[in-house]
Amino acid sequence: MNLTLRIWRQKGPEDKGRMVTYPVDDVSPDMSFLEMLDVLNERLILAGEDPVAFDHDCREGICGMCGLMINGDAHGPQRGTTACQLHMRQFTDGETIDIEPWRASAFPVVKDLVVNRSAFDKIIAAGGYVTAPTGSAPEAHSTPVAKANADAAFESAACIGCGACVAACPNGSGMLFTAAKLTQLSLLPQGQPERYTRVIGMVDAHDEAGFGGCTNAGECTPACPKGIPLNTIGRLNRDYLAATAKGANNTPGS
Amino acid sequence: MELFTEGDAIADTKAPAGPVEKRWETRRFEAKLVNPANRRKMTVIVVGTGLAGGSAAATLAEQGYHVKSYCYQDSPRRAHSIAAQGGINAAKNYRNDGDSVHRLFYDTVKGGDFRSRESNVHRLAEVSVNIIDQCVAQGVPFAREYGGLLDTRSFGGAQVQRTFYARGQTGQQLLLGAYQALERQIGLGNVEMNTRHEMLELVLIDDKARGIVVRDLVTGEISTEMADAVVLASGGYGNVFYLSTNAKGCNVTATWRAHRKGAYFANPCYTQIHPTCIPVSGDHQSKLTLMSESLRNDGRVWVPKTKGDDRSPKDIGEDERDYYLERIYPSFGNLVPRDIASRAAKNVCDEGRGVGPTKLGVYLDFADAIGRLGRKAIEAKYGNLFEMYERITGEDPYEVPMRIYPAVHYTMGGLWVDYDLQSNIPGLFVIGEANFSDHGANRLGASALMQGLADGYFVLPTTIANYLASGPLEKVDASHPAAVEARTDVEDRVQRLLAVDGDRTVDSFHRELGQIMWEHCGMERSEAGLRKAIDEIRALREQFWQRVKVSGTGEELNQSLEKAGRVADFFELAELMCIDALHREESCGGHFRAEHQTPDGEAQRDDDRFAYVAAWEFTADGEPSVLHKEDLNFEYVHPTQRSYK
C-alpha cells in the first residue's frame, strides 16, 4: 500500500505547530499503525530529519500510553481498538491519513504527537483508591462480593487511562475516566467507606486540572478502546449529588 | 583471551538457619527496625513503578519513609506489569484440591528446574496468601463465583487450581491497585513522583549505593538524586532479543549500570520463551504479542502428522493431527511448563510440520472446548484475548484455530541479591523481575505477579529497615565528588552517542543484535553457536559506536537518543548472556544446550557441576568478567529429573 500522511509537527509547547505531509510507500496491511510510523521515522532519521515523536509502550493495547487522532477519530476508525492495535488492513491503498495529538486544554502538547496526561494521575491521587495500607487487609473471603457487582466493577476497571475520552469530547471533559474509577470502587464493598469523599475529591481535581464539564454529548464511550459505558457518568452524578447533600468535604480519606 | 575468570565463591548470609518454614519468621524478628520518627528523615529511591516498584514505593511511604520514585513512562500506571494477562498464584487452597504453602514451594522449586534457593521460594509461597488479601482490600476486581467468593483456575506446571485472575487483565488490575496506593501517597506528599525520567547511572559513596543519575526525558536535563538507599525495580531484559513480549521501552540500563558499578549479575542466560505468542508476520514486526497461558486450559495444541501439509486446518481430519503435548506428556498434557511447551513447538516446526505462512507456528484449537462448553462460556473466559488475536491477525479464532509460536517473554536472571533482596553493594536493593529472583531456570505461569508483589509489599519493606537501621549514614549531596563524576560520565556518554552521526539507525542495530541472540542464545544453544554469537556481537557493537545515527540533541525530548543508550547497554549484556550460556554445560529450564539432553530430548541437568548460581562481576571494558559461584543446597525438594509425563 502507498499512503500519504499528514502529521502534526510541533517542536515544543511554545511552538505553534503545523501539519506536514509525508508519503509512505510499501506499507504492508499486516503492519500495525505504529509500525507504519516506525518505517517513516527510520527514513527521517537517515535523511537527517527529526523523527515524529509519539508515545507508545506495550503495543498490545493495555498500557494506555499511545494515543493519536487518526482522521479525526481517537485511536482511529476501528471500535474498541487502541492505535497500537490498529492494523493497516483497516486502510486502503492511496489513502491520505491525518494524524494529530490529543487536543484538550488539560493535555498540553509536549512535542509532535506527545501530550502531557499527568492530570489523570492527579485525579486518582485525589481519591481514586481504597485506603488499605499494606498489611492491614482482612482475609480475602471475609467479604463475599456478588458476581454481578464484581463483573460490573471489572468492566469499569478496564479503563487504560489513555485519554481518548477526553480527546473525543467536544468539551475536553475527563468525566468518563473519572466515572470509570468511581464506578469500580463504588460497586465493591471495600470502596464504601470512602465512597462520598472520593467522588467530591476526584471531581474537584478533575475540574481544577482544566477538563471541561460533561454535557452528555456521548462521544466518549464510542471512542473508548475498552468500551467503558456511558452510564458510569450517571452513577458519578448520583454519588456526587448524594455526597454534596451529605456535606462531605473533599479531604480524601476523611 | 579467556572469556571469563573464576573468583571466590559467594553465599547468601542473610537467610536464617533452621526449618525452612520458620526462616522468614525468624528473619522478620531478627531484622533491625527503624522507629517511626526516624523513618521521616530517611529517603529511599525506587526506580520503576511496576508491581514490585509501585508496591514497594507505596508501602515504604505508608511506613513513613520519604520516597522518590522514577519511571520512564508518562505515568506510573503504565509499567509493563500491566500487560500480564493470566493470573497470580497463591496457596489459599480455596478449592480444597490439596494445595498448601509447601506444595506451591515444591512446584516452584521443581518448575525452576532446581536452580533457585529454597529459602527464598518458601518465603514467596508463604507471602502469596497475604497478597490476595491485600489486593482484595484495595478493590482489585478479581473474578468471582456466583456465591461471591473468589474464582481460581489452573496454570502450567501445577495440578491444583491456585491461580487468581481478573479476566485476561490480571496484571493490569493488580498494577492499578498498587498504582492507586502509590498515588494516594503522592497526594499525601510522602512520595515524590518523577515520570518521564530514566536512570542512567548509580552513585556509590564509600562503596554504598547513595543515589542515581537521571535524565529528564522531556527537557534532557541530567540531575543527581541522593538517598539513604536505592531500590531497583526496573524489570527484565527480554528486549535484548529486539522482538519480545516486553513493552518497547523495557530495558536493562538501570541494572546494567549498577552491574558496571560492581553489582553482580546472576544467571543472565536464564530467559523464558513463552510458548503461546502470535507468530511474526513480517520484517516490520516491532514486538510480539502474548496469548495468555490460561488458553492452554481449554485450547489443544496440534500440528499435522505429515510434513508440509498445507491444507486448511478444517480439512485435516482428527486422525491426521498430532496433539503432540497430549501425546508426549499425558499427565500434564497441554499444561506442561513453558520451557517444555516452547521447545516441543520448536521441535515439530524443525521437523517441517509447522503451520501458517512462515511455517513457524502451531495450532491452538478451541473447537473441542467450544463444543463442550459452548461459545458463550469461551467468550466469558477469553473474550478479550480472542478479540486481540483477531485484531492482529485478521482471523477469527472461534472459527479457525489460533496460530501460535514461542517468543521471549521473561528473564529469570538479574542482579544477584541475598535473602534480604540486597545486592552485593550495600544499600542497593533489587526487586521483582530485575533481580535473579526465585524462579531458578524457569518461571511458572502466574508466578511473576506473585513475586513482584511479594517483594514490594512484604519482603523489601521489612528487610530494607535492617539496612537503614544500621546507620546513620553520612550526610551527602549531589556535590560529592563521586556524584559529580557519575553525572559527568552520563553527560559524556550522551554526547558520545550524539557525536557518532553515522549511517545506520539504532533500530537496525537492535534488530540485528536480536537476530543473533534469537538464533544462538534462544530456545536452543550450542557451544559453536554461542562462540559465533560472541564474535558477532563484539563486531556489531564496534560497528554501532562507529555508524549509529542519532538525530536531534540531548536537550529535548529525543526518543532516538533514549533508544541508543538502551541498545548500547543491551550489546554489553548480550555478550555476558552468551558467556553465561556457554559456561553452563548443562541444560536446565529455559537454558537448553543441544549437547546436553536425555535420549528423549528433555533437558539434562548436571547437578554435580552446575547446582550453583552464576554471579558475574564486571571488571573493565574489554576485560573478562569474574564468575562467583553460589552453591545451591536442597534440603526439602530433592532434585530429580523433572518429569511431566
Chai-1 contact restraints between the chains, C-beta under 6 A:
chainA,res_idxA,chainB,res_idxB,connection_type,confidence,min_distance_angstrom,max_distance_angstrom,comment,restraint_id
A,S28,B,G282,contact,1.0,0.0,6.0,A-B,restraint_1
A,S28,B,H284,contact,1.0,0.0,6.0,A-B,restraint_2
A,D30,B,S281,contact,1.0,0.0,6.0,A-B,restraint_3
A,D30,B,G282,contact,1.0,0.0,6.0,A-B,restraint_4
A,M31,B,H284,contact,1.0,0.0,6.0,A-B,restraint_5
A,E35,B,H284,contact,1.0,0.0,6.0,A-B,restraint_6
A,E35,B,S286,contact,1.0,0.0,6.0,A-B,restraint_7
A,D38,B,S286,contact,1.0,0.0,6.0,A-B,restraint_8
A,E42,B,T505,contact,1.0,0.0,6.0,A-B,restraint_9
A,I45,B,T505,contact,1.0,0.0,6.0,A-B,restraint_10
A,I45,B,K549,contact,1.0,0.0,6.0,A-B,restraint_11
A,I45,B,S551,contact,1.0,0.0,6.0,A-B,restraint_12
A,D50,B,S551,contact,1.0,0.0,6.0,A-B,restraint_13
A,D50,B,G552,contact,1.0,0.0,6.0,A-B,restraint_14
A,P51,B,S560,contact,1.0,0.0,6.0,A-B,restraint_15
A,A53,B,L557,contact,1.0,0.0,6.0,A-B,restraint_16
A,A53,B,Q559,contact,1.0,0.0,6.0,A-B,restraint_17
A,D57,B,R78,contact,1.0,0.0,6.0,A-B,restraint_18
A,D57,B,A247,contact,1.0,0.0,6.0,A-B,restraint_19
A,D57,B,K248,contact,1.0,0.0,6.0,A-B,restraint_20
A,D57,B,G249,contact,1.0,0.0,6.0,A-B,restraint_21
A,C58,B,A83,contact,1.0,0.0,6.0,A-B,restraint_22
A,C58,B,A247,contact,1.0,0.0,6.0,A-B,restraint_23
A,R59,B,K287,contact,1.0,0.0,6.0,A-B,restraint_24
A,E60,B,A83,contact,1.0,0.0,6.0,A-B,restraint_25
A,E60,B,T289,contact,1.0,0.0,6.0,A-B,restraint_26
A,I62,B,I82,contact,1.0,0.0,6.0,A-B,restraint_27
A,I62,B,A83,contact,1.0,0.0,6.0,A-B,restraint_28
A,I62,B,Q172,contact,1.0,0.0,6.0,A-B,restraint_29
A,C63,B,R78,contact,1.0,0.0,6.0,A-B,restraint_30
A,C63,B,I82,contact,1.0,0.0,6.0,A-B,restraint_31
A,M65,B,R78,contact,1.0,0.0,6.0,A-B,restraint_32
A,T81,B,R391,contact,1.0,0.0,6.0,A-B,restraint_33
A,Q85,B,R391,contact,1.0,0.0,6.0,A-B,restraint_34
A,R89,B,G394,contact,1.0,0.0,6.0,A-B,restraint_35
A,V110,B,V218,contact,1.0,0.0,6.0,A-B,restraint_36
A,K111,B,L557,contact,1.0,0.0,6.0,A-B,restraint_37
A,R117,B,D74,contact,1.0,0.0,6.0,A-B,restraint_38
A,D121,B,S75,contact,1.0,0.0,6.0,A-B,restraint_39
A,I124,B,E183,contact,1.0,0.0,6.0,A-B,restraint_40
A,A125,B,E183,contact,1.0,0.0,6.0,A-B,restraint_41
A,A125,B,I186,contact,1.0,0.0,6.0,A-B,restraint_42
A,A125,B,G187,contact,1.0,0.0,6.0,A-B,restraint_43
A,G128,B,Q180,contact,1.0,0.0,6.0,A-B,restraint_44
A,Y129,B,Q180,contact,1.0,0.0,6.0,A-B,restraint_45
A,Y129,B,R184,contact,1.0,0.0,6.0,A-B,restraint_46
A,V130,B,Q138,contact,1.0,0.0,6.0,A-B,restraint_47
A,V130,B,G139,contact,1.0,0.0,6.0,A-B,restraint_48
A,A132,B,A137,contact,1.0,0.0,6.0,A-B,restraint_49
A,A132,B,Q138,contact,1.0,0.0,6.0,A-B,restraint_50
A,P133,B,E62,contact,1.0,0.0,6.0,A-B,restraint_51
A,T134,B,T59,contact,1.0,0.0,6.0,A-B,restraint_52
A,T134,B,Y457,contact,1.0,0.0,6.0,A-B,restraint_53
A,A137,B,D133,contact,1.0,0.0,6.0,A-B,restraint_54
A,A137,B,Q134,contact,1.0,0.0,6.0,A-B,restraint_55
A,A137,B,A137,contact,1.0,0.0,6.0,A-B,restraint_56
A,E139,B,D133,contact,1.0,0.0,6.0,A-B,restraint_57
A,A140,B,I132,contact,1.0,0.0,6.0,A-B,restraint_58
A,A140,B,D133,contact,1.0,0.0,6.0,A-B,restraint_59
A,A140,B,V136,contact,1.0,0.0,6.0,A-B,restraint_60
A,H141,B,L149,contact,1.0,0.0,6.0,A-B,restraint_61
A,P144,B,G148,contact,1.0,0.0,6.0,A-B,restraint_62
A,P144,B,L149,contact,1.0,0.0,6.0,A-B,restraint_63
A,V145,B,R144,contact,1.0,0.0,6.0,A-B,restraint_64
A,V145,B,G148,contact,1.0,0.0,6.0,A-B,restraint_65
A,A146,B,G148,contact,1.0,0.0,6.0,A-B,restraint_66
A,K147,B,R144,contact,1.0,0.0,6.0,A-B,restraint_67
A,K147,B,Y146,contact,1.0,0.0,6.0,A-B,restraint_68
A,A150,B,P141,contact,1.0,0.0,6.0,A-B,restraint_69
A,A150,B,R144,contact,1.0,0.0,6.0,A-B,restraint_70
A,A153,B,P141,contact,1.0,0.0,6.0,A-B,restraint_71
A,F154,B,P141,contact,1.0,0.0,6.0,A-B,restraint_72
A,A157,B,P141,contact,1.0,0.0,6.0,A-B,restraint_73
A,G161,B,R77,contact,1.0,0.0,6.0,A-B,restraint_74
A,L185,B,G139,contact,1.0,0.0,6.0,A-B,restraint_75
A,L188,B,G139,contact,1.0,0.0,6.0,A-B,restraint_76
A,Q190,B,A137,contact,1.0,0.0,6.0,A-B,restraint_77
A,Q190,B,G139,contact,1.0,0.0,6.0,A-B,restraint_78
A,G191,B,G139,contact,1.0,0.0,6.0,A-B,restraint_79
